[in-house]
Amino acid sequence: MNNLEKHITRIALLVGLILPTLINAQVRPDIYSFTPAQRAELADLIIDFVDGDIIKLHCDYTDHLGVGQLDYDIHDNFNFLVFHRVYLEKLEDYLLEHGYPQYVPLPKWTGDTIPPIEFSTAGPNGDGVDPDCGTVSCSNAGTSCASPTNWNGTVALPSILQLPNLCNLDRNPLSYTTDNDNSFTDGLSNVIEGMTPANPYGSNWHNSGHITMGGVMLNFRSPAAAIFWLWHAAVDDKWKEWECNCSKSGLDGTFDLYSKDHEYVIEYYRDQGEEPNIDQGPMWESEDIWVRKQQDGLTNHEHQNPEYYADPNNYNYVYVQVRNRGCTPSTGNEQLKVYWSKAETALSYPSHWDGSLTTSNGQPVGDIIATVTLPIIQPGASYVAEIPWQPVDPANYVNLDNSTDPLFWIGAPEPHHFCLLARIESSADPITFTNGSQIGEYVRQNNNIVWKNLSVVDLDPNNIAPPGGWEDDKVFGATVLVGDVLGQGGTYDLEFTNPDYYKGNPVTAEAEVKVTLCPHVWDKWQAGGFKGENVEIVKEERYQIIATGSPAKIKNLTFSPNERNLVHVGFNFLSRKLSGQEKFKYRVIQRDHATNLIIGGETYNIKIPSRPGFYADAGADKEISQGESTDLNAYDIGETAIYNWYDPDGNLIYTGKDFTVSPELTKKYKLEVIAELDGVKDYDEVEVKVKEFEILSMSPNPATNQVSLEYKANNASSAYLIIMMPYGNSYNYILNVNQSQTSIDVSDYQTGVYNVILVCNGQAVDGSTLIVQ
């Protein structure tokens, strides 16, 4: 067995429960099949998992939906069972990632026995309730976070929820129409939960469990209680029993392997393995594929950008999670095939993934990584395949677009970014939608195909990679190929946008998003008339634009067949806008110009650790005479930084802290300070005012009799002098604007200090001081 085979066989069957029969099949073990120590451990793990966001998913459900739901929120017929299953899967994935596969599938408490007492003392407060319960603002919940109190009660299971009675129920209704008109029916969801037309807040089985436990279990903050999760595991298992035994479920009683397109749980964009996925996309953000630069991905599911290693004994590791949502174990003969492709917004299967498509310099844009034979996966179980991978040498892609632009030299980050595609192949669970040219729809229609096109932009100084580019800039980001996908040519639009359904600040609220086009893409944009939305050209000579809003678009880009070029998206966080939020997402989407259909895209995960802020300070405004010079001085921010100065037209005129200017007219100069550490920047402005009208000199001063005064007022329509002593005499002298000198008799002036004010066109424009003795 060679080294690669050894690595491929190091795969983890994370969980499985053998089902002796299909009839009355239930997946989840009873909580009392575990020891008291195990029960206590699981309870604490659940409290560790629950945080404010998890609670809000449950208690603010209508806010997430944005539609006019009933007060039951996630307890309507269409959502109740499915929401809670995906909700449980989030916990199960957490347990797998933290090395506790023995608790997956999550054990259940069915209510026919007293609840496990170990769950009453879980968590840091020893009350079985997560401390975040009281800190979360919930629009659909009460305020009580009291611990459940009835640890000696049981819950009666309605007889109708036993086979074969269970099979007489539909899972209906299947649309929001019935929910919104309050016409409940006695379908599976309603009977399990306890809502009926006569008693919409009824207390049959599910509701009785909450009522029996009391405390926080009586309101929508109930996920804060560890026992909530065991109770809902029982609810989910009853649905699974119906699915696996009743023809009305529409299942065929076999296995169904799938991987998730994303990790969301809220309706409209959840993924529970439906075909097609009810989400409309994007489909390139699967959380069930991840890469680690070291062999730790079984317990660390955070995706990293792969690295090229010259040493053939060093590997990156690709991890793919495969789930069985069916009713029987898989056969153990299914195959998982994993592919790579260069990060592109336009992809087609199989040409971009099987090595058949190459660049102009003969390098493949994709290929297969490995084929793994999957082991038997039990219903409700997950399996993570661990596959070693040596990405291609990035040096092979130098000058990929035949450009001399320095952003795309070997030092640029682009060659390190890849897309990944995983296909689960089985004759018993076939791929039914076979049009891989429409890759977004190809992935959406088939639950056994998942796709990841994601670049990590890590601004942690310990992990940050050199951005390449220019000495006067630090733009940290990643490059993506854009262009034609079908080999027929076409006209496309590029969209740069914040994701939908995003929590926290969008990256555009805290960062400057700079898009740099390769010269070929710039030429296409120019040929298309520079059409766009929410974009501003900032450095035309570098083909750079700023996204000024979301979505930002550049439109009407025409590509020849199979032509692909590079676009770099970079992020400079603004020091004054840093909120302390450390994770952001951003998307690049390629659309068909004529139909607006999504061709593909890439997602950027941006990470910026907390850091002290700083302020750019260009100093106080200056005032000079025409023909004079003045020094502009930037204050040092106390860390290594780039100091750029721009003229009023936005042209970079100097890089450095201090320089000298000699403007002929009043100008404002912009100072840009960029931290070398992570590209965080700040701006300031300084105005250099050039005097158009001024008093040039007075002589003698002090004076006794005559004062000769030199002035400049030749561009004024009128001018005069005011000579005044504070709280004393005042004298006015009209000036000839076509002359530059006048003589003033001060022999009759009272001795003292006088203010001399030049007034041009009715405005006081300059002043000086005269001493009469």
Residue, then its C-alpha position, 0 to 999 in steps of 0.5 A: m500500500n503506497n503513501l497516498e492509499k494509506h492516507i485515503t484509508r484514514i477515513a472516519l466512520l463517525v457514527g452509526l447505529i445498526l438497524p435490525t429491521l426497517i419496520n418500526a425503524q428508529v435511528r436515535p438511541d435512547i439517552y438511558s443507553f448512556t452512562p450517567a457520566q456520559r449523560a453529564e458530559l453530553a449535557d455540558l457539551i450542549i450548553d457549550f454549543v448553544d450561544g446567542d445566535i443559536i437561541k435567536l434562530h429559534c426565537d426570532y424565526t419570523d424576523h429571519l423569514g421576513v414574511g407574515q407568519l403566524d405567532y407559531d413561527i417555526h411551529d407551522n406545518f411546513n417548517f416545524l419538523v424540517f426546521h428542527r431536524v436541520y437545527l439538530e444537525k447543527l448540534e450534531d456537526y458540532l459534536l463531530e467536530h469536537g471529537y464526540p461522534q458517540y453522541v451522533p445521532l443525538p440521543k433522544w428522551t421520549g418522555d415515557t421515562i423521567p428526564p435524565i437528571e444529569f441535564s438539570t445541572a449542566g453548564p457553568n451555572g449548574d442549572g441546565v440553562d445556557p447563560d446566553c439565554g438572558t442576554v439575547s434579545c428575542s422578538n418572539a419569546g418571553t423573558s423567562c430563563a428559569s431552569p426546568t423544574n419537573w425532573n420527575g414527570t413523564v409525557a404520554l405519547p398519543s396512540i395515534l403516533q404509533l404504527p400503523n396509525l402513524c401511516n394514516l397521517d399526511r405530513n401536510p400541508l406543503s405550502y404557506t397558504t394553509d398556514n397563513d389562513n389558520s386552517f390547521t389540519d390533523g397532519l403528522s406535523n400538527v399531531i406531533e406538535g399538538m396544534t389542531p383547529a380546536n386547540p391551536y395551542g394544544s398540548n398533545w405530545h411535543n407541547s406536553g414535553h415543554i409543559t412538563m419541563g416548565g421554566v424556559m421550556l415554556n417560551f421560545r428561548s427553550p433551546a437554552a435548556a439542554i433538555f430541549w435538544l433531547w426532546h426534539a431528538a425524540v420528535d425528529d425520530k418519530w418523523k423518521e419512523w413515519e418516513c421509513n415506514c409509511s408510503k405517504s412519505g414518498l421515500d422508497g425505504t432505502f438509503d440516500l447519501y448526500s452532502k449539504d450545500h450550506e449550513y443554514v437552517i432557516e426556511y427558504y435557504r436551508d438544506q436538508g437534502e431535498e432534490p432539488n435544494i429549495d435554496q436558489g443559491p449560490m451553490w458554491e458555499s458547501e460547508d461539507i467540503w473543507v481543506r486543512k493545511q495539516q492533518d487535523g480536519l476531522t476535529n477542525h472544520e474551518h476551511q483554509n486555503p491550500e498551500y503548495y509544498a515543494d516537498p512531495n511528502n507534505y500534503n494538504y488534506v481535503y475533507v468531505q462529509v457524507r450523510n445518510r438521510g435515508c432509512t437503511p444503511s448504504t451498501g459500502n460500494e458507493q464512490l466519492k470522487v473529489y475534484w479541483s479547479k482553479a477558482e473561477t466564476a464560470l465552470s462546467y462539469p466535467s471539462h473544468w474538473d477532469g484535466s481536459l481543459t488547459t490554459s494557454n501555457g498548457q497547464p490544467v485548470g482542474d483535475i481529479i484529486a482522488t476516488v474513495t470507496l465509501p464504507i457502510i453509512q448507517p441512517g442518520a450517520s455521517y462519514v468524513a473522508e480525509i484525502p491528502w492533496q498536493p496542489v499544482d505548483p503556482a509557478n506554473y500559472v505565472n503570467l497566466d493571462n500574458s499580462t505584465d501587470p505585477l498583481f498577477w506575478i508569482g508573488a500574487p495570491e491567485p495561484h493558491h486558490f481553488c474550487l472543489l467539487a465532490r460527487i457521490e456515485s451510486s447505482a442505487d442513488p444515481i445522479t439524475f440531473t446530468n447537465g453539468s454545463q449549468i453547474g449551479e443547477y447541476v449542484r442544486q438538483n443533485n443532493n449527492i454533488v457539492w461545490k466549494n468556491l471560496s477563498v479565505v482572506d486572513l488578515d491575521p499577521n501570523n498567517i497573512a500572505p504577501p499581497g503582491g502588487w505595488e509598493d505604495d499599496k497593500v491590498f489583501g484579497a484573492t484573484v478569480l478567473v472570469g469568462d466563458v464557460l460553454g466554449q461558445g463565447g458570451t457577454y457577461d456581467l460581474e457583480f460584487t455584493n454582500p451576501d443575503y441573510y448575513k448577520g453582523n456588519p457587511v464588509t462594505a460597512e467597515a472596509e474599502v473593497k478594491v477590484t483590480l481587473c487584468p488589462h484584458v478584462w479592462d479592455k472588454w469593459q471599455a469596449g462595452g462602454f464602461k457600463g456599471e453600477n456602484v463603482e468608481i474608477v480610482k486608478e485607471e492606469r492600474y485598472q482599479i475600481i472601488a465598490t461604492g455600494s452593494p451590489a456593485k457591477i461591471k457590465n457588458l463584458t464579451f468573451s471569446p469561446n473558452e476565454r478566461n481572464l483574472v479579476h482580483v478583489g481586495f479588502n482594506f479595512l478602515s481604521r475609524k469604522l472597525s467595530g471589533q467584528e472579526k469575520f465577514k463574507y463577500r461574493v463575486i457573481q458572474r451573470d449572463h448579460a442578457t438573461n441575468l442568470i447566475i453562471g457561477g461565482e466565488t465567495y470570500n471569507i474575510k477574517i480580521p482579528s481585533r487590533p488597535g485603531f489609528y488616525a491619519d493626521a495630515g496636520a493643520d491647514k496651511e496658508i501661503s502666498q503665490g509662488e511659495s512652497t510649504d511642507l506637508n507632514a503626516y503624523d507617524i501612526g506608531e507602526t510600519a505604514i505606507y503614507n500616500w498623498y493624493d491631489p484633488d483629482g485623486n492622483l497619487i503624487y507622493t509616497g512618504k510622510d513629508f514632502t513639499v508642495s507649491p500650488e498656484l491655487t488653493k488645493k486640498y490634499k488627501l493623505e492615505v495611511i495604510a498599515e503594512l501589517d494588515g492593510v487597514k487604512d485611514y484618510d485625512e485632508v489638509e488644505v493649502k490656501v494660496k492667497e489671491f489677495e494679500i498685504l505684502s509689506m508695510s514699511p516702516n513698522p513701527a511708523t511715525n509719519q508715512v507708511s508705504l504699504e504693498y498689496k496684491a488686489n489686481n484680480a479684485s473688482s474693488a478693494y480698500l483698507i481698514i486701519m483700526m485700533p481695538y476699541g479706538n479710532s478706525y480709518n478706511y482707504i480705497l485702493n486702486v486694484n490696478q496698482s500694488q502700492t499706496s502711502i498712508d499718512v499716520s502722523d495724526y494717529q494716536t500712538g498704539v497698535y492698529n489692525v490693518i485689514l485688506v477687504c476685496n470684493g466686500q470680503a476681509v481677505d488678509g490682515s496685518t499689524l501696524i505700530v504707530q509711535 
